[in-house]
Amino acid sequence: MFPSEITVASLQFQQVFEFPDSEKGETKPKGAEGRLLEVLSQALNFKYKLVTSPDKQWGHHLGNGTWNGLIGVVMREEADMAICFFGTSEERKQFIDFSEPYSINELTFATNFPKLLPTAYAYMYPFDLITWLGILVVLFTMPIIFRVLNVTKLPYSYLLLKVFGAIVLQPINEKKFRGLLLLSCLWYFASWISAGYAAVLASFLSVPLYDTYVKDFKHLTKVVQGGEYKVLTPKGTAIIPAMQNTGKDYLIYIADMIDKNDWYVLSDKYMDEDNFYGKTAVLGVQLMLNFKFGKAPLATKYISNDMALVLPVAMVVNKNFCCKNELNKIIKRINGAGLYKRITDDELYKAWFRAQKESLEQEGLLQM
């Protein structure tokens, strides 16, 4: 028989698990995980006491069989179970049990949206650096070739101006040159360069230009290697060990860099706006990022669609807990009825509504 009262541990996250505010007269937790706990309490007819972890972490293995965070709270029997988007892992299963999975954690990352590039430098954008260097090489070597092949006796400085003039579609007096083969090559080169530049420049001036997106983990690895980006992740999660066990070099590199540079933040702070200062990517579960920043196309942050890994989500249960079978039976029924999916969809709608409201408020401030 299921106990009439149990202790449940969790962390405070907006729309994930929100502890009831006694000052507002609240008695039930909110958020997707809070609402799931309330459904379980009604189905199994139990009351619950809520606790949290002082270090505000999911749980990290400290060695010698000890854990901190919520897992440590459950291991020490300070709580019967814990709920907060826990991803299952073999390492954790050695010390605690997991309930029947009821969702999945899809690991991705969020960044600021790319900044609008200044239009003052738009005339440089049509070509990349290599193309511009190639044009400069042609500009300075073509007059030398004309002189070496004895095509003309004109001075180098004059030929340099004429080659530059040809590139910007200025006419050349062909009578001052012997033979038209080399001159025709110059005209052909100049026509292609000028036409391509004009076409691309027109499109750049008509459409707003933005800085580069970091679209996936492979691209993220490159910009981290180049020192352009850093990657933050919350303390005490299964993210780093799971990435290191994927066997994918680019994911292992990111995980190792996070460890090496101590790019960790407290779980209750890692999605704060301050963490997105500069060029920063924040690792996290896609659903949690959607709860915080909304969902495309109305999100307030760019959330990548590339998934590093997928972990089943389950409740953490003490190994000595009496009634795991009853708990798993109800979770299976909830999954079968699609109830948890309905709960997360409701929370996503709230996030969308909040993002819309914040966007309208921001526009109002800008207009004042």
DAHU-V604202 format. One record per helix or strand of 2 or more residues. SS is the DSSP state (helix for helix, strand for strand). FROM is the first residue (numbers start at 1). TO is the last residue. If there is no record, write none. Layout:
SS FROM TO
SS FROM TO
This chain:
strand 5 9
strand 17 18
helix 22 24
helix 31 44
strand 47 51
strand 61 63
strand 66 67
helix 69 75
strand 81 82
helix 90 93
strand 97 98
strand 103 111
helix 119 125
helix 129 148
helix 156 167
helix 174 176
helix 181 206
helix 217 225
strand 230 234
helix 239 244
helix 249 261
strand 264 265
helix 273 276
strand 280 285
helix 286 293
strand 302 303
strand 309 313
strand 316 317
helix 324 337
helix 339 367
